[in-house]
Amino acid sequence: MRDLTKMTNIEDLRVVCKRNVPKMFYEYVDTGSWTQATYRENVSDFNPIKFKQRILVDMDNRTLETTLLGQKVKFPAMTAPVGFMGMMWADGEIHMAKAAQKFGIPFTLSTMSICSIEDLVEAGVEPFWFQLYVMRDREFMKDLIRRAKEAKCSALMVTVDLQVLGNRHRDIKNGLSTPPKFTIPNILNLSTKIPWGLRYVFGNHRWTFRNIAGHAKNVSDLSSLSSWTKEQFDPSLSWKDIAEIKE
């Protein structure tokens, strides 16, 4: 593990992540679906944009503090919801939420997180934002909203661009699952990620989507969870649903 105090940009962090995280989880967050055109353009489209320099302006009391959805923040940004974050690093969602809290920006927990809403509350995380996938099982979805309200989540972020799951070629090739299946390629890759494995074996036993397991109907194990998830994303999502969720 390289000294993180010497990281000077996002690329440094990406290299460290790739070296320390199992391939299937690293490629889950650092690849896209289908031809990955949008994934690449998320970077290239911003490259031509430059900040305009202003000189001879009093900057003595400069600040980036502002307000987002009624919440005071130290910087005009928030963390995006990331599924599988708890598989990138043991208790990843809790660590990320506390880091965001330290720096004064909102943390957003994914529906497809490994740590649950309740896990973050138990860990003493301040009120956070929650990202909601609109599911066919409306009762489960309403229960998710109820749980977020009870956790005092201060904003609900509704995902509206996943009515149909994108075909993620790397995930198919890697056999993405939680926990990882013990195939020969996975065993060989995991053998090079010993620190990652030790954190899970001795310090963490969260291996599944805890916002879903134990809460959704007919989801009793990892196998039923996988099939349930594939069937749940709702292609009929419309503004009518947003109005009902808002209500």
C-alpha positions, 0 to 999 in steps of 0.5 A: 500500500502506498502512502496516501498522503503522497497522492496528488491526483485522482490518477494516483488513487486509481493506480493504488485502487487497481493494485489493491482491490480484486479485479471484479470489483475494481472493474465494476467501478472503473468500466461502463456498459456496452461500448463504454462510450459514455464512460469515456466521454464522462472524462473527455467532455470535460477536458476542453473546459478551463477555469478563467483566471482572475487576478488582482482580486482580494482573496483573503477571506475566500470560501467555497461554502454554499448550500445544497438542498438546504444543507450547508456544505464546505464545497459544492459537491457530494459523493455519488452513490456507489454499489458494491462499495463495501466490497471495494473495502471492508465497511467501505460505505461507513468509511466514505460517509465519515470522510465526507462528514469530515470534509463537510460534504453530503454522502449518498448511500446506494440502494445496492450498498453492502452496508445498510442504512441501519449499519451507517446509523449504528456507526454514528454517521451523521444524516446522509443522503439516500439513493433510491432505485425504483423497483417493481416491488413497490412495497419494498420501495416504500419500505426503503423510503420509510427506513431512510426517513427513520435514519433521518436521511436529509435528501432522497436521490432517485435514479431515473436512467436505469429502467433497463440494466446496461450490459456490462461486459467486464462484469460478465467476463469477471463473473461479478458476485458478492462474495466472489465465487471461488473459480480458478481465475478468482482464486489466482487474482485474490491471492495477490490481494491478501490485505484485502482478504484479511480485512474481510476474514478477520474484520468484516462479515458483510458480503451481501446487499444488506438494504435488500437481503432480509427486507425484500420478499422471497429473498432468503439467500444470495442466489435468490437475491441475484435473481430478484435484483435482475427482475426488479428494475422497472421499465415503466418508470415515469414522472407519475412515479416521481410524484408518488415518491415525492408524496 
